[in-house]
Amino acid sequence: MEYFTVCCQRRGSVSVDGIYQGENKDGETQRVFRCCAGLHDISLQCRVGQRCKEMTQRVTICGTNAIVPLVVRFLCDLQE
């Protein structure tokens, strides 16, 4: 198993390869997600009225662990 977090200023829904995984944050803490090693499409859908500049990123996830997950960063679009 591989591990990753989805980092964004805002709260949103995370999907891996189109399958919903949950919210990116638990309170103020970043959640750690699990997946199989390989190439994945990671998506972050922010709440209504808020968008990330890039809503889906294709990343290779390998060589991670629960203590040192891969950080997938999303930036919010400032034009709301």
ROSE-4610 file (N, C-alpha, C; in Angstrom, 1 decimal, always signed):
// ROSE-4610
residu = [M/M/M/E/E/E/Y/Y/Y/F/F/F/T/T/T/V/V/V/C/C/C/C/C/C/Q/Q/Q/R/R/R/R/R/R/G/G/G/S/S/S/V/V/V/S/S/S/V/V/V/D/D/D/G/G/G/I/I/I/Y/Y/Y/Q/Q/Q/G/G/G/E/E/E/N/N/N/K/K/K/D/D/D/G/G/G/E/E/E/T/T/T/Q/Q/Q/R/R/R/V/V/V/F/F/F/R/R/R/C/C/C/C/C/C/A/A/A/G/G/G/L/L/L/H/H/H/D/D/D/I/I/I/S/S/S/L/L/L/Q/Q/Q/C/C/C/R/R/R/V/V/V/G/G/G/Q/Q/Q/R/R/R/C/C/C/K/K/K/E/E/E/M/M/M/T/T/T/Q/Q/Q/R/R/R/V/V/V/T/T/T/I/I/I/C/C/C/G/G/G/T/T/T/N/N/N/A/A/A/I/I/I/V/V/V/P/P/P/L/L/L/V/V/V/V/V/V/R/R/R/F/F/F/L/L/L/C/C/C/D/D/D/L/L/L/Q/Q/Q/E/E/E]
num = [1/1/1/2/2/2/3/3/3/4/4/4/5/5/5/6/6/6/7/7/7/8/8/8/9/9/9/10/10/10/11/11/11/12/12/12/13/13/13/14/14/14/15/15/15/16/16/16/17/17/17/18/18/18/19/19/19/20/20/20/21/21/21/22/22/22/23/23/23/24/24/24/25/25/25/26/26/26/27/27/27/28/28/28/29/29/29/30/30/30/31/31/31/32/32/32/33/33/33/34/34/34/35/35/35/36/36/36/37/37/37/38/38/38/39/39/39/40/40/40/41/41/41/42/42/42/43/43/43/44/44/44/45/45/45/46/46/46/47/47/47/48/48/48/49/49/49/50/50/50/51/51/51/52/52/52/53/53/53/54/54/54/55/55/55/56/56/56/57/57/57/58/58/58/59/59/59/60/60/60/61/61/61/62/62/62/63/63/63/64/64/64/65/65/65/66/66/66/67/67/67/68/68/68/69/69/69/70/70/70/71/71/71/72/72/72/73/73/73/74/74/74/75/75/75/76/76/76/77/77/77/78/78/78/79/79/79/80/80/80]
x = [+0.8/+0.0/+0.9/+0.3/+1.0/+0.1/+0.7/+0.0/+0.2/-0.8/-0.7/-1.7/-1.4/-2.3/-2.6/-3.8/-4.2/-4.2/-3.2/-3.0/-3.7/-4.5/-5.2/-5.6/-5.7/-6.1/-7.5/-8.3/-9.7/-10.1/-11.3/-11.8/-12.4/-12.2/-12.9/-12.9/-13.6/-13.7/-12.6/-12.0/-10.9/-11.4/-10.9/-11.2/-9.9/-9.8/-8.7/-9.2/-8.8/-9.2/-10.8/-11.4/-12.8/-13.6/-12.9/-13.6/-13.5/-14.6/-14.6/-13.9/-13.0/-12.3/-12.6/-13.2/-13.6/-13.0/-13.2/-12.7/-11.2/-10.6/-9.1/-8.6/-9.5/-9.2/-10.2/-9.6/-10.4/-10.2/-11.2/-11.0/-9.9/-8.8/-7.7/-6.6/-6.7/-5.6/-5.8/-4.7/-4.8/-5.0/-5.9/-6.1/-5.1/-4.7/-3.8/-4.7/-4.5/-5.3/-4.3/-4.9/-4.1/-4.6/-3.6/-3.9/-2.8/-3.0/-2.0/-0.9/+0.3/+1.4/+1.1/+1.5/+1.3/+0.8/+0.4/-0.1/-1.5/-1.9/-3.3/-3.7/-5.0/-5.6/-6.2/-5.6/-6.1/-6.9/-8.1/-9.0/-9.4/-9.5/-10.1/-11.2/-12.4/-13.6/-13.9/-13.6/-13.9/-15.4/-15.8/-17.2/-17.8/-19.1/-19.8/-19.2/-18.9/-18.4/-16.9/-16.2/-14.8/-14.2/-13.1/-12.4/-10.9/-10.3/-8.8/-8.4/-7.2/-6.7/-6.7/-6.3/-6.1/-6.9/-8.0/-8.9/-8.4/-7.6/-7.2/-5.7/-4.9/-3.5/-3.2/-2.4/-1.9/-0.6/-0.5/+0.8/+1.1/+2.4/+2.9/+3.1/+2.5/+2.6/+3.4/+4.6/+5.3/+6.4/+6.8/+7.9/+7.4/+6.2/+5.7/+5.4/+5.1/+4.5/+3.6/+2.9/+1.9/+2.6/+3.8/+4.5/+5.0/+5.4/+5.9/+5.1/+3.8/+3.0/+3.4/+3.1/+3.3/+2.3/+2.7/+1.8/+1.5/+0.2/-0.4/-1.0/-0.3/-0.8/-1.7/-2.8/-3.7/-3.7/-3.8/-3.9/-5.3/-5.8/-7.1/-7.1/-8.1/-8.3/-8.8/-8.1/-8.4/-9.6/-10.0/-11.2/-12.4/-13.2/-14.4/-15.6]
y = [-1.2/+0.0/+1.3/+2.3/+3.6/+4.6/+5.7/+6.7/+8.1/+9.0/+10.3/+11.2/+12.5/+13.5/+14.5/+15.2/+16.2/+17.5/+18.4/+19.7/+20.8/+21.6/+22.7/+23.6/+24.9/+25.9/+25.6/+25.0/+24.8/+23.3/+23.0/+21.7/+21.2/+20.0/+19.5/+18.0/+17.4/+16.0/+15.4/+14.4/+13.7/+12.5/+12.3/+11.1/+10.6/+9.3/+8.6/+7.8/+8.2/+7.5/+7.5/+8.6/+8.8/+8.1/+7.6/+6.9/+7.8/+8.3/+9.2/+8.5/+9.3/+8.8/+9.5/+10.6/+11.4/+12.8/+13.5/+14.9/+14.9/+16.0/+16.1/+16.4/+17.0/+17.3/+16.7/+16.4/+16.0/+17.1/+18.0/+19.2/+20.1/+20.3/+21.1/+20.2/+18.9/+17.9/+17.3/+17.3/+16.6/+15.1/+14.6/+13.1/+12.4/+11.2/+10.4/+9.3/+9.2/+8.2/+7.1/+5.9/+4.8/+4.4/+3.9/+3.4/+2.4/+1.7/+0.8/+1.7/+1.1/+1.8/+2.0/+3.1/+3.3/+4.7/+4.9/+6.2/+6.3/+7.5/+7.7/+9.2/+9.3/+10.7/+11.1/+12.1/+12.6/+13.8/+13.9/+15.0/+15.6/+17.0/+17.7/+18.6/+18.3/+19.1/+19.9/+21.3/+22.1/+22.3/+22.9/+23.2/+24.2/+24.3/+25.1/+26.6/+27.1/+28.4/+28.6/+27.5/+27.5/+26.5/+26.9/+26.0/+26.1/+24.9/+24.9/+25.2/+25.8/+26.1/+24.9/+23.8/+22.5/+21.5/+21.0/+20.1/+18.6/+18.2/+16.8/+16.8/+16.0/+15.9/+14.4/+14.1/+12.7/+12.6/+11.7/+11.5/+10.0/+9.7/+8.4/+8.3/+7.4/+7.2/+5.9/+6.0/+4.8/+5.2/+4.2/+4.4/+5.3/+5.2/+6.1/+5.2/+5.8/+5.1/+6.0/+5.5/+6.3/+7.5/+7.4/+8.5/+9.6/+9.1/+10.1/+9.9/+10.4/+10.2/+11.2/+10.9/+11.8/+13.0/+14.2/+15.4/+15.9/+15.8/+16.3/+17.7/+18.7/+20.1/+20.7/+21.3/+22.0/+23.5/+24.3/+25.8/+26.3/+27.1/+27.7/+28.8/+28.9/+29.9/+31.1/+32.3/+33.4/+34.2/+33.9/+34.5/+33.7/+34.2/+33.5/+34.3]
z = [+0.0/+0.0/+0.0/-0.7/-0.7/+0.0/+0.4/+1.2/+0.6/+0.7/+0.2/+0.9/+0.9/+1.4/+0.3/+0.4/-0.5/+0.2/-0.1/+0.6/-0.2/+0.5/-0.1/+1.1/+0.8/+1.8/+2.3/+1.4/+1.7/+1.9/+2.3/+2.5/+1.2/+0.8/-0.4/-0.4/-1.5/-1.6/-2.5/-2.0/-2.7/-3.5/-4.7/-5.5/-6.1/-6.1/-6.8/-7.9/-9.1/-10.3/-10.4/-10.0/-10.1/-9.0/-8.0/-6.8/-5.6/-5.0/-3.9/-2.7/-2.0/-0.9/+0.4/+0.4/+1.6/+1.5/+2.6/+2.7/+2.9/+2.4/+2.5/+3.9/+4.8/+6.1/+7.1/+8.3/+9.4/+10.5/+10.5/+11.3/+10.6/+11.3/+10.7/+10.3/+10.5/+10.2/+8.8/+8.0/+6.7/+6.9/+6.1/+6.1/+5.3/+5.7/+4.9/+4.2/+2.9/+2.1/+1.6/+1.3/+0.9/-0.5/-1.3/-2.6/-3.0/-4.1/-4.7/-5.3/-5.4/-6.1/-7.6/-8.2/-9.6/-9.9/-11.2/-11.7/-11.4/-10.8/-10.4/-10.7/-11.0/-11.1/-9.8/-9.2/-7.9/-8.1/-7.6/-7.9/-6.5/-6.5/-5.4/-5.8/-5.3/-5.6/-4.4/-4.5/-3.3/-3.2/-2.1/-1.8/-2.8/-2.9/-3.8/-3.8/-5.0/-5.2/-5.1/-4.8/-4.7/-5.7/-6.3/-7.3/-7.1/-7.4/-7.5/-8.9/-9.1/-10.4/-11.3/-10.7/-11.4/-10.5/-11.0/-10.2/-10.2/-11.2/-11.2/-11.5/-10.8/-11.1/-11.3/-12.3/-12.5/-11.9/-10.9/-10.1/-10.0/-9.9/-9.6/-8.1/-7.5/-6.0/-5.8/-5.2/-4.8/-3.8/-3.0/-2.1/-0.9/-0.5/+0.6/+1.8/+2.9/+4.1/+4.8/+5.8/+6.5/+7.3/+7.6/+8.3/+7.3/+6.1/+5.1/+3.8/+3.8/+2.6/+1.5/+0.3/-0.8/-0.6/-0.8/-0.6/-2.0/-2.3/-3.6/-3.3/-3.9/-3.5/-4.6/-4.1/-5.0/-4.6/-5.5/-5.3/-5.6/-4.7/-5.0/-6.0/-6.8/-7.7/-7.0/-7.0/-6.3/-6.8/-8.0/-8.7/-8.3/-7.3/-6.9/-7.2]
